[in-house]
Amino acid sequence: MTAQMINPTEFDSSKAEAFAEQMLSILNSGALALMVSIGHRTELFDTMAELPPSTSQQIADAAGLNERYVREWLGAMVTGRMVEYDAIAKTYSLPAEHAAFLTRAVASDNVAVFAQYIPLLGGVEEQIIDCFYKGGGVPYSEYKRFHAVMAEDSGQSVVSALFDHVLPLIPGLTEALHRGIDVLDLGCGCGRALNKLAEVFPNSRFTGYDFSGEAIATANAEARMRKLNNIQFQVKDAAALEECDRYDWITTFDAIHDQAKPDVVLQNICKALRPDGVYLMQDIHASTDVAGNLEHPIAPLLYTISCMHCMTVSLAYGGMGLGTMWGTEKALQMLADAGFKHVEIKQLAHDFQNDYYIIRKS
């Protein structure tokens, strides 16, 4: 319906103008997200953080990149108010206050890592549109660099906080790991978290399963490089897990909501966990009903990731298609249905995006 078709007395011109400005902001922000991803991947932000105000040629030389492309990228950064420009000296600088959220040196505060999801998801736009008409889903194989980006993502939110924040969520766990227990990570991806744990706790035994052969190959290569003999990685569908009373501690990091059969996976985890064992499920902090997410700081981003990855990869294999925003209410219901009797939900101060479920059979 166009403005001309609406009764003028019902048309709020100020509301329309505000929305038009919002749309322009969205277009600019979307474009900047692509440029931020490029700035991260080419290490331009890291390079500029170490430089004094410099010309485009000096920045390109320091980064080992082509000046013409760097200059155009800088144009987007300057007009997007991310980089400062001295029009007289024709030099560019990255303010320290901006570098604090754009460089690898700041570890978990580096927001530029997440900008990579925008071009990654854009690469499957045609397939997703086809699904809007025909249903079904887009399989993992269509997502280039997915495991690399996820490894960086989890490296910031989980791995960096593993020892100081995640393990202390479960009283006595660190001591038990030192003594020696059996640990399983389902949907382990490239194995960053598990390899670090295996290195720090040599008396414990670690197993990692993932659906992706590519991710498991990377995990095994790192284990060999670290010369770890208390860990094994295997390609395995979590829905096909058939182990009983085998593990003292089972973990899933951001892995349940995109499973084809998350209900079966949770049931399998319950069976594989020893009677006094603990299951740690890290998953997205959200409400199951969209109305509960209106004030969520990154809800639009998470629903987009869900539509264009987490939900669709599940549907591609005939799955439930829970999606990223399956929410606390749905999660608690499914955990109860799987046979778990006791669940605590905790959050970490540095990680507003995730909930940490501490789950026991009794």
N, C-alpha and C positions, 0 to 999 in steps of 0.2 A: 504494500500500500504506500503510495507516494504522498508527499505533503499536499499536493493539489487535490487529492481525493478525500482529504480529511476536512471535516468542518472546521473553519478557521477559529471558531470559538473554543474548539477542543484541542487545538494544536498549541503546545507550549514552545514557543520559538527559542526561549533561553535554554530549555532542556535539550532541544535539537542542536543548538550551537555548542553546548557543553559536550554532547555526544560526538559531534563532528571533531572537536578538539581532541577528545579521547581517542578517536580512530586515528588521527594523525600521530598521536603519541604512540599508539600501538604499532603503527608502521615503522616509526623511527626506532622504537625499542626492539622490534623484531630484527631490523637491519643491524642494529648495534650488537645484538646477541650473536649474529654470524661473525661480525668483526672481532668480538671478544673471544670467540672460539678460536679464530685464526691467530689472534694475539697470544693466546695461551699456547697453542700447538707449536707456533714458531718461536716461542720464548721471547717475543718482543717485549712483553711486560717485564719479564725478569731482566732483560738487557737494559731497558730504560730506567729501571729502578736503581741500577748501578751507575748510570751516566749523569753527568752534569747536563744543563740545557744544551741540546745538540741539534745539528741540522739533520735533515732526512738522510743525507749521504752518510754522515757519521753514525747514525743509528743503524742504517743498513749494513755498513761495514762491520760494526761491532757485533751484529746479529748474524752476519754471514748470509745476508739476503739481498734480493734485487731492489735497488733504490726506488725504481718507478712504482713498484707495488707497495713498498713501505710508505712512500709519500701519499699514495691514495688512501691507504689504511689510516695514516695519520690524519688525513682530512676528515674521515668519519669519526675518529677519536676526539679531534678538536671540537668539531661542531656538535658532537654528542656530550661535550663537557667532561670528557674522561681524561684528556691530555691537555696541558696548557701550552699556548703558542705565543711567542714573542714576535710580533709582526715586523719589528725593526731589525732585530738580529736574525729573524727567520729560524728560530730554534724551538725545539719541542722539549717538554719535560713532563714526567709523570709525578704528580704530587705524592708525597709519602703517605698522605691520608688515603689516596686511591690505591697505591701499591699495597697497602695493608689488606686489601681484599682481592688483589689481582695477581699475586706472585706465588711461586712455589715456596718461597722462604717462609710464608705465613701459615703453611700447612693447612689445618682444618678451616681456616678463615678464607681460603682462596675460592671465591665464588666463580671465578673464570672457568673452573673445571666443569661446572654444571652447564655453562653455555654451550658445551659440545653437544648436548642433547638436541639442540635446535636443528643443526644441520644433519645430525644422525637420523632424527625422525623425519625431517624433510625428504630424505632419500627414499622413503617408502610411501610418499603421499599418493602416488598413482594407485598403488596396491590397496591402500586404505580406502580410497574413494570407491574402488571397485567393490570392496567389502560392504560399503554403505548400501550398494544396490543389490548385491548378491548374498550377503552374509559371509560366514566363514571367517578366516583370519589370515594373517601374514606370518609365516614361520620364521624361526630364529635365523635361518640361513640367509634371509634377505637383509639382515642388519649388519652392515659393514662397520667394523670397529666397536661393536657393542661391548664385547668383553673387555676391551682396552679401556673404554670410558667407564664402565662399571667398576673395574679394578681401581681406577683413580678415585671414583666416587666413594667406594667402600673404604679405600685406603685413608681417606680424609675423615669420614664420619665414624668408622668402626675401628679399623686397624690402629689408627693414631691414638685412639682412646682405650684400646684393649686392656692394657695392664693397669693403668691408673684409674679407669672409670668403669669399664664393663665388667671385668672379673669381680671387683668388690661388690657388685650388685647382689652376688650370691655369697652369703657368709660361709667361710670355710673352704671355698672353692680353690683359692690359690694354694692353700696348704695341701689339699687333696691332690692337686696337680703335681706338686712337688713330690708327694709320696708315690704317686703313680696310679692313674685311672684310665679307663677306656673312653675315648672321645670320638664322636661322629659329627661332621659338618655336612649337612645335606644342602645341595645347591652351592657348593663351595667355590664355584667360579674358578678363577686363576689361583686360588689357594693361598693368597697373601696372609690372611689371618691365621690359618691352620699351620702354615710353615713357621710363622713367628712363634706360635705356641709350642710347636714341636721342638724348636731350638731352645727355648727358655726352660721347658719342662721335659728333660730327657728321660725321666722315669715313667712318663705317661705314654700311652699309645694312641695315635691319631689316625683317623680314616676320613677321607673326603670323597664324596660322590657328587657328580654333576652330569647333566644330560649332554653337555657339549664336549666333544672330543678335542676340539681346539683348546678349550679352557683347561682341560685335564692335562694335555700335553705341556702347556705352560707351567702348570702347578708341579708336575713331575720334574720338569727341567730345573725349576728353582730348588726343589728338594734335593736333587742331585748336586747342584751347585753348592748348597749349604752342607752337603754330606750328612744328611739326616737319615738315620736308620730306624726311627721310631714312627714313621709315617708312611701311608700308602694312599694313592689317589686312583680312582677307577671311574670309568664312564658307566653311569647307572641312572636309570629313571627312578626317581624317588617313589613313584607309585608302584614300582616293582620290588621294593624293599621287603625282604622276607626273613628278617632277623628278630629273635625274641630274647628279651632280658639280656641284651648284649652290651649296652653302654651305660656308663655312669653319668655322662653329660652329653647331650645332643644339642646342636645349635643350627639355626637357620637364620641367615642374615639377608633380609629383604628378598626372601625366596619363596614364600608360601603363596602370595597373592597371584603370581603369574603361572602357577602350576595348572596343568590341564585338569588334574583330579586332586585338588587340595584337601578334600575330605578324606580321600584314601591315604594321602601322604601323612596327614595328621594321625590317622588311625595306625599307620605303620610305625610312626615315631613312638606312639604310645606303647606299642608292642615291643619295640626294640629297646626301650628304656628299662633299666633295672628298677625294681620296686622302690628303692630309695634314691633313684636318680633324679636329675633335674634337666628339664628342657628349656633352653633360652631361645625365644623367638623375637628377633628384632624385625619390626615391620612399621609401616607408615602410620604416623599419628593423624587420625582423621575420624570423622563420624561416618556411619554407614549412610545416613540420610544427608542429601546435599544441603538441606537447610542448616545442618549443624556445622557446615564448612564455610559459611559466608564470611567469617572473619579470619579464616585460615590464611596466613601470609603468602603462601604459594599454592593455593588451591587450583587456580587456573593452569599453572604449570603441571601440577600432578595429575589433574584430569586429562590434560593433553598427552602426557607420557603414558597414561593408562590407555587412552583411546588408540594411540599410535604405537604402543608396544605391549605393555603388560596384559591388557585385556585381549588384544588380538592374537598374541602368540599362544595364549591358552585356547582360544577359539579355533586356531589353526589346527589343533590336534583334537578337535571335538570336545574341548574342555568346558568348564563352567564359566570361564570368562569373568572371574571375580573382579579383576582390575585393581589398580593401585589403591583406590579409595574405598576398599571393601569395608574399612572402618572397625573401630573397637567393638561395637555391638555384634557385628557379624562374626568377628574373630572369636569373641568369648563364646558365642553360641556353638561355633564349629569345634572349638577346643572341648567343650562339654560333651558334644556329640561323639567326639573321638575317644572319650573315656577318661579325660583328665578331670581331677576333682578339685585341685587347688591352683589358683592363678593370681599372681600379683602383677600389676602394671607399674613400671617405673620409667622415669625420664632422666636424661642427663642434661646438665645445665648448658652444655655447648651444642646440643643436638635437638633443636626444636622440631625437626622433621620426623623423628622416630619415637616409637614406644618400645620398651623392652619388657617382654612378658616372661616372668619367672614361673615356670609351670611344673607341677608335680602330679603324680598319679593319685596321691592321697594326702 
